Amino acid sequence: MPDLMWQKSSFSAEASNCVNIAMDPDGTLRLRESDEPEGVLKARASRTHGLLIAIKSGRLPG
């Protein structure tokens, strides 16, 4: 895996278990938890964008 510039979620504040996000040079979005950094979820940014819109609009079951 290439060296990525991971960013911590602004919702994580000072918590020890944080969600990190990075963009791979090939355009793939990477997500991981700070307490288990070897487990990385990969997704296309276009698909993730649609998921975030659905979450924010409340279209997903709770």
N, C-alpha and C positions, 0 to 999 in steps of 0.2 A: 504494500500500500504506500502511495506517495506521502511525503510530508505534507500534512494539511494544516491550515490555520483554523483551529477549533475555536468557536465562540460559545460562551456560556449563555443560556437563556436568561433574559432579564427577570423572569418569574422565579428563578432559583435563589435570588438574593444571596445570603451568606450560607445557605444550606450546604452540607457536605456532599449530598447526592444531587448532582445537577445534570440537566440535559444539555448536551453539547451538539453543535451543528457545524458542518463544514461543507464547502463546495469543492468537489474534485475538479481538476483541470478539464476532464472530459464532460463536465456539466452535470455529473451525478451528485445528488445531495446525500450527505452522510449524517446519520444521527447516532449518538451513543450516550450512555450514562457514565458520569465521571467515575463512579465506583466500580464499573466494569468496562474499562475503555477498549478491551479487546473485542467486545461484542458490538459490531457496527451494522446498522441497518442502512442499506443503500436503496435509493429511489430516484426516479427522474423528477426533476424540479417541477415539470408541468403537472405531473400526477399529484405531487405533494401540495401544490398550490390549490388544486381542486378540493383535496381533502380538508385543507385549512378553511376554505370558504364554506364548505358544508358544515364543519364544526362550529364556526362562528355564527352561521345563520340558524343553527339549531335543527338542521335537517336530519341529523343522525339520532338514532334512539339512544337514550341515556341509560 
